Amino acid sequence: MLEDITLYEFNNLNDNEKYEAIMEYATLVGDRFESQFKILLYQFDNFYVELFYNSQHNAIDKFRSFINQDLLIPYLNQIDLKELK
């Protein structure tokens, strides 16, 4: 079942399947802008995926999946620490 998908399994999906898995099973946790891209960060149970939306072409350009939490640094400014008290 895709709700228990691993990073390896996700990487072996085609782009349409990746998009469907993200929409069905992942949680949107942040976004940011870089050049012409709006980058959406999604979280699965054991890994993260960045979806690169190209606003100039109105299309998804690529996906980047990872487990390295250092890649979350660009999103840290979106966390409201007041809510954690």
DSSP file (Angstrom, degrees, kcal/mol; ACC not computed):
  #  RESIDUE AA STRUCTURE BP1 BP2  ACC     N-H-->O    O-->H-N    N-H-->O    O-->H-N    TCO  KAPPA ALPHA  PHI   PSI    X-CA   Y-CA   Z-CA
    1    1 A M    >         0   0    0      0, 0.0     3,-1.3     0, 0.0     0, 0.0   0.000 360.0 360.0 360.0 141.8    0.0    0.0    0.0
    2    2 A L  G >   +     0   0    0      1,-0.3     3,-1.8     2,-0.2    23,-0.1   0.718 360.0  72.8 -70.0 -20.9    1.3    3.5   -0.9
    3    3 A E  G 3  S+     0   0    0      1,-0.3    42,-0.3    41,-0.1    -1,-0.3   0.748 103.6  42.9 -66.8 -19.0    0.5    4.9    2.6
    4    4 A D  G <  S+     0   0    0     -3,-1.3    -1,-0.3    40,-0.1    -2,-0.2   0.005  87.7 150.7-107.9  25.6    3.5    2.9    3.9
    5    5 A I    <   -     0   0    0     -3,-1.8    41,-0.3     1,-0.1     2,-0.2  -0.249  36.1-140.3 -64.1 143.8    5.7    3.7    0.9
    6    6 A T     >  -     0   0    0      1,-0.1     4,-2.7    39,-0.1     5,-0.2  -0.558  25.7-107.4 -96.7 166.6    9.5    3.9    1.5
    7    7 A L  H  > S+     0   0    0      1,-0.2     4,-2.5     2,-0.2     5,-0.2   0.917 121.6  51.4 -58.1 -44.4   11.9    6.4    0.0
    8    8 A Y  H  > S+     0   0    0      1,-0.2     4,-1.0     2,-0.2    -1,-0.2   0.923 111.1  46.9 -60.8 -45.6   13.2    3.7   -2.3
    9    9 A E  H >4 S+     0   0    0      1,-0.2     3,-0.6     2,-0.2     4,-0.4   0.910 111.2  52.1 -63.7 -42.3    9.7    2.8   -3.5
   10   10 A F  H >< S+     0   0    0     -4,-2.7     3,-1.7     1,-0.2    -2,-0.2   0.925 106.1  54.0 -59.3 -45.0    8.8    6.4   -4.0
   11   11 A N  H 3< S+     0   0    0     -4,-2.5    -1,-0.2     1,-0.3    -2,-0.2   0.741 104.2  56.5 -63.8 -22.5   11.9    7.0   -6.1
   12   12 A N  T << S+     0   0    0     -4,-1.0    -1,-0.3    -3,-0.6    -2,-0.2   0.485  88.1  97.5 -88.4  -3.3   11.0    4.1   -8.4
   13   13 A L  S <  S-     0   0    0     -3,-1.7     2,-0.1    -4,-0.4    -3,-0.0  -0.476  79.4-114.1 -78.5 154.8    7.5    5.6   -9.2
   14   14 A N     >  -     0   0    0     -2,-0.1     4,-2.5     1,-0.1     5,-0.2  -0.386  39.3 -95.7 -78.3 170.7    7.0    7.6  -12.4
   15   15 A D  H  > S+     0   0    0      1,-0.2     4,-2.4     2,-0.2     5,-0.2   0.863 124.6  51.1 -61.1 -38.6    6.2   11.3  -12.1
   16   16 A N  H  > S+     0   0    0      2,-0.2     4,-2.3     1,-0.2    -1,-0.2   0.918 112.1  47.2 -64.1 -42.2    2.4   10.8  -12.3
   17   17 A E  H  > S+     0   0    0      2,-0.2     4,-2.6     1,-0.2    -2,-0.2   0.877 110.4  53.1 -66.4 -37.9    2.5    8.1   -9.6
   18   18 A K  H  X S+     0   0    0     -4,-2.5     4,-2.5     2,-0.2    -2,-0.2   0.942 110.2  47.6 -60.5 -47.5    4.7   10.4   -7.4
   19   19 A Y  H  X S+     0   0    0     -4,-2.4     4,-2.5     1,-0.2    -2,-0.2   0.922 112.7  48.5 -60.2 -45.3    2.2   13.2   -7.7
   20   20 A E  H  X S+     0   0    0     -4,-2.3     4,-2.0     1,-0.2     5,-0.2   0.903 111.2  50.3 -62.6 -41.8   -0.7   10.9   -6.9
   21   21 A A  H  X>S+     0   0    0     -4,-2.6     4,-2.8     2,-0.2     5,-0.6   0.906 111.5  48.9 -63.4 -41.7    1.1    9.4   -3.9
   22   22 A I  H  X5S+     0   0    0     -4,-2.5     4,-1.6     1,-0.2    -2,-0.2   0.947 112.6  46.6 -62.5 -48.8    1.9   12.9   -2.6
   23   23 A M  H  <5S+     0   0    0     -4,-2.5    -1,-0.2     1,-0.2    -2,-0.2   0.838 121.5  37.6 -63.9 -33.3   -1.7   14.1   -3.0
   24   24 A E  H  <5S+     0   0    0     -4,-2.0    -2,-0.2    -5,-0.2    -1,-0.2   0.866 132.7  14.6 -87.3 -38.6   -3.1   11.0   -1.4
   25   25 A Y  H  <5S+     0   0    0     -4,-2.8    -3,-0.2    -5,-0.2     2,-0.2   0.577 102.3  82.7-122.1 -12.5   -0.7   10.2    1.4
   26   26 A A     << -     0   0    0     -4,-1.6     2,-0.5    -5,-0.6    18,-0.2  -0.558  63.3-132.7 -98.5 162.6    1.7   13.0    2.2
   27   27 A T  E     -A   43   0A   0     16,-2.1    16,-2.5    -2,-0.2     2,-0.4  -0.954  19.2-125.7-114.4 129.2    1.2   16.1    4.4
   28   28 A L  E     +A   42   0A   0     -2,-0.5    14,-0.2    14,-0.2     3,-0.1  -0.610  36.2 166.6 -71.7 124.5    2.1   19.6    3.1
   29   29 A V  E     -     0   0A   0     12,-2.9     2,-0.3    -2,-0.4    13,-0.2   0.493  55.3 -18.8-120.6  -8.0    4.5   21.1    5.7
   30   30 A G  E     -A   41   0A   0     11,-1.2    11,-3.1     2,-0.0    -1,-0.3  -0.975  47.5-150.2 179.4 170.1    6.0   24.1    4.0
   31   31 A D  E     +A   40   0A   0     -2,-0.3     2,-0.3     9,-0.2     9,-0.2  -0.979  11.9 175.6-152.0 162.6    6.8   26.0    0.9
   32   32 A R  E     -A   39   0A   0      7,-1.9     7,-3.3    -2,-0.3     2,-0.4  -0.968  25.4-117.8-159.3 167.4    9.4   28.4   -0.4
   33   33 A F  E     +A   38   0A   0     -2,-0.3     2,-0.3     5,-0.2     5,-0.2  -0.928  25.6 171.5-117.8 140.6   10.4   30.2   -3.6
   34   34 A E  E >   -A   37   0A   0      3,-2.4     3,-2.5    -2,-0.4     2,-0.1  -0.891  63.6 -50.5-149.0 113.8   13.6   29.9   -5.5
   35   35 A S  T 3  S-     0   0    0     -2,-0.3    -1,-0.1     1,-0.3     0, 0.0  -0.376 124.1 -17.2  56.5-127.1   14.0   31.5   -8.9
   36   36 A Q  T 3  S+     0   0    0     -2,-0.1    19,-2.2    -3,-0.1    20,-0.4   0.377 120.3  98.7 -87.8   5.9   11.0   30.5  -11.1
   37   37 A F  E <   -AB  34  54A   0     -3,-2.5    -3,-2.4    17,-0.2     2,-0.6  -0.762  56.5-158.9-101.8 137.5   10.1   27.7   -8.7
   38   38 A K  E     -AB  33  53A   0     15,-2.5    15,-2.7    -2,-0.4     2,-0.6  -0.974  25.4-155.4 -99.9 120.0    7.6   27.4   -6.0
   39   39 A I  E     -AB  32  52A   0     -7,-3.3    -7,-1.9    -2,-0.6     2,-0.5  -0.880   6.0-161.5-106.2 120.2    8.9   24.5   -3.9
   40   40 A L  E     -AB  31  51A   0     11,-2.4    11,-2.7    -2,-0.6     2,-0.6  -0.871   7.7-147.3-103.4 128.5    6.4   22.6   -1.8
   41   41 A L  E     -AB  30  50A   0    -11,-3.1   -12,-2.9    -2,-0.5   -11,-1.2  -0.852  18.4-177.0-100.1 123.8    7.6   20.4    1.0
   42   42 A Y  E     -AB  28  49A   0      7,-3.1     7,-2.5    -2,-0.6     2,-0.5  -0.884  13.3-145.4-118.0 150.3    5.6   17.3    1.8
   43   43 A Q  E     -AB  27  48A   0    -16,-2.5   -16,-2.1    -2,-0.3     5,-0.2  -0.968  12.4-176.4-120.3 127.6    6.2   14.7    4.5
   44   44 A F        -     0   0    0      3,-2.9     3,-0.1    -2,-0.5   -18,-0.1  -0.458  52.5 -86.1 -96.9-177.8    5.6   11.0    4.3
   45   45 A D  S    S+     0   0    0    -42,-0.3   -39,-0.1     1,-0.2   -41,-0.1   0.900 122.2  15.1 -58.8 -42.6    6.1    8.8    7.4
   46   46 A N  S    S+     0   0    0    -41,-0.3     2,-0.3     1,-0.1    -1,-0.2   0.318 127.1  23.9-121.0   7.5    9.8    8.3    6.9
   47   47 A F        -     0   0    0     -3,-0.1    -3,-2.9   -41,-0.1     2,-0.3  -0.974  64.5-119.7-162.2 171.6   11.0   10.9    4.4
   48   48 A Y  E     -BC  43  66A   0     18,-3.0    18,-2.4    -2,-0.3     2,-0.4  -0.832  15.5-157.8-119.1 156.6   10.3   14.2    2.8
   49   49 A V  E     -BC  42  65A   0     -7,-2.5    -7,-3.1    -2,-0.3     2,-0.5  -0.996   5.2-154.1-136.3 131.0    9.6   15.3   -0.8
   50   50 A E  E     -BC  41  64A   0     14,-3.2    14,-2.4    -2,-0.4     2,-0.6  -0.918  10.3-156.7 -99.8 128.3   10.1   18.6   -2.4
   51   51 A L  E     -BC  40  63A   0    -11,-2.7   -11,-2.4    -2,-0.5     2,-0.8  -0.931   8.1-149.4-104.3 119.6    7.8   19.3   -5.4
   52   52 A F  E     -BC  39  62A   0     10,-2.8     9,-3.4    -2,-0.6    10,-1.0  -0.807  11.3-166.4 -96.1 107.2    9.3   21.9   -7.7
   53   53 A Y  E     -BC  38  60A   0    -15,-2.7   -15,-2.5    -2,-0.8     2,-0.8  -0.844  11.3-146.8 -95.9 121.5    6.5   23.8   -9.5
   54   54 A N  E  >> -BC  37  59A   0      5,-3.3     5,-1.6    -2,-0.6     4,-1.0  -0.782  10.4-169.5 -90.9 107.0    7.7   25.9  -12.4
   55   55 A S  T  45S+     0   0    0    -19,-2.2    -1,-0.2    -2,-0.8   -18,-0.1   0.771  83.4  59.3 -70.4 -25.7    5.5   29.0  -12.5
   56   56 A Q  T  45S+     0   0    0    -20,-0.4    -1,-0.2     1,-0.2   -19,-0.1   0.843 119.2  28.4 -70.4 -32.6    6.9   30.1  -15.9
   57   57 A H  T  45S-     0   0    0     -3,-0.4    -2,-0.2     2,-0.2    -1,-0.2   0.412 101.5-129.3-106.9  -0.7    5.8   26.8  -17.6
   58   58 A N  T  <5S+     0   0    0     -4,-1.0     2,-0.3     1,-0.2    -3,-0.2   0.928  72.5 104.4  51.3  50.9    2.8   26.1  -15.2
   59   59 A A  E   <S-C   54   0A   0     -5,-1.6    -5,-3.3    -7,-0.0     2,-0.5  -0.987  81.2 -96.0-155.0 157.6    4.1   22.6  -14.6
   60   60 A I  E     -C   53   0A   0     -2,-0.3    -7,-0.2    -7,-0.2     3,-0.1  -0.690  33.9-173.1 -76.9 127.0    5.9   20.4  -12.1
   61   61 A D  E     -     0   0A   0     -9,-3.4     2,-0.3    -2,-0.5    -1,-0.2   0.866  55.6 -28.5 -91.7 -41.8    9.5   20.4  -13.0
   62   62 A K  E     -C   52   0A   0    -10,-1.0   -10,-2.8     2,-0.0     2,-0.4  -0.986  47.3-125.0-165.5 169.8   10.9   17.7  -10.7
   63   63 A F  E     -C   51   0A   0     -2,-0.3     2,-0.4   -12,-0.2   -12,-0.2  -0.956  15.0-164.9-121.6 143.2   10.7   16.0   -7.3
   64   64 A R  E     -C   50   0A   0    -14,-2.4   -14,-3.2    -2,-0.4     2,-0.3  -0.959   8.8-170.3-130.3 116.6   13.4   15.7   -4.7
   65   65 A S  E     +C   49   0A   0     -2,-0.4     2,-0.3   -16,-0.3   -16,-0.2  -0.814  16.6 154.2-106.1 146.3   13.0   13.1   -2.0
   66   66 A F  E     -C   48   0A   0    -18,-2.4   -18,-3.0    -2,-0.3    -2,-0.0  -0.992  43.1-156.3-162.9 162.0   15.2   12.9    1.0
   67   67 A I        +     0   0    0     -2,-0.3     2,-0.5   -20,-0.2    -1,-0.1   0.469  64.5 111.2-116.7 -14.5   15.7   11.9    4.7
   68   68 A N    >   -     0   0    0      1,-0.2     3,-1.6   -20,-0.1     4,-0.1  -0.499  56.1-156.6 -67.8 112.1   18.5   14.3    5.5
   69   69 A Q  G >  S+     0   0    0     -2,-0.5     3,-1.8     1,-0.3     4,-0.2   0.652  84.4  77.4 -69.7 -14.1   17.0   16.8    7.9
   70   70 A D  G >  S+     0   0    0      1,-0.3     3,-1.4     2,-0.2    -1,-0.3   0.801  84.7  64.9 -61.5 -27.3   19.6   19.4    6.9
   71   71 A L  G <  S+     0   0    0     -3,-1.6    -1,-0.3     1,-0.3    -2,-0.2   0.545  89.7  67.3 -74.4  -5.0   17.6   19.9    3.8
   72   72 A L  G X> S+     0   0    0     -3,-1.8     3,-2.3     1,-0.2     4,-0.5   0.573  71.6  96.0 -85.9 -10.7   14.7   21.2    6.0
   73   73 A I  G X4 S+     0   0    0     -3,-1.4     3,-1.5     1,-0.3     4,-0.4   0.848  75.0  59.6 -52.3 -42.3   16.8   24.3    7.0
   74   74 A P  G 34 S+     0   0    0      0, 0.0    -1,-0.3     0, 0.0     3,-0.2   0.696 107.7  48.7 -61.9 -14.5   15.2   26.6    4.3
   75   75 A Y  G X4 S+     0   0    0     -3,-2.3     3,-2.0     1,-0.1     4,-0.2   0.508  82.2  93.5-100.3  -6.7   11.8   25.9    5.9
   76   76 A L  G X< S+     0   0    0     -3,-1.5     3,-1.7    -4,-0.5    -1,-0.1   0.796  74.6  65.6 -62.8 -30.2   12.7   26.6    9.5
   77   77 A N  G 3  S+     0   0    0     -4,-0.4    -1,-0.3     1,-0.3    -2,-0.1   0.611  92.6  65.1 -68.2  -8.8   11.6   30.2    9.4
   78   78 A Q  G <  S+     0   0    0     -3,-2.0     2,-0.5     2,-0.1    -1,-0.3   0.520  77.6 101.3 -88.8  -6.8    8.0   29.0    8.8
   79   79 A I    <   -     0   0    0     -3,-1.7     2,-1.0    -4,-0.2     3,-0.1  -0.691  66.1-145.5 -85.3 124.7    7.7   27.4   12.3
   80   80 A D    >   -     0   0    0     -2,-0.5     3,-1.0     1,-0.2     4,-0.3  -0.783  13.1-172.1 -90.2 103.0    5.8   29.4   14.8
   81   81 A L  G >  S+     0   0    0     -2,-1.0     3,-1.1     1,-0.2     4,-0.3   0.694  77.2  73.3 -71.6 -18.0    7.5   28.7   18.1
   82   82 A K  G >  S+     0   0    0      1,-0.3     3,-1.0     2,-0.2    -1,-0.2   0.844  91.3  58.8 -61.7 -32.2    4.8   30.6   20.0
   83   83 A E  G <  S+     0   0    0     -3,-1.0    -1,-0.3     1,-0.2    -2,-0.2   0.690  96.5  63.1 -69.8 -18.8    2.5   27.6   19.3
   84   84 A L  G <         0   0    0     -3,-1.1    -1,-0.2    -4,-0.3    -2,-0.2   0.552 360.0 360.0 -87.0  -7.6    4.9   25.2   21.1
   85   85 A K    <         0   0    0     -3,-1.0    -1,-0.2    -4,-0.3    -2,-0.1   0.473 360.0 360.0 -73.5 360.0    4.6   26.8   24.6
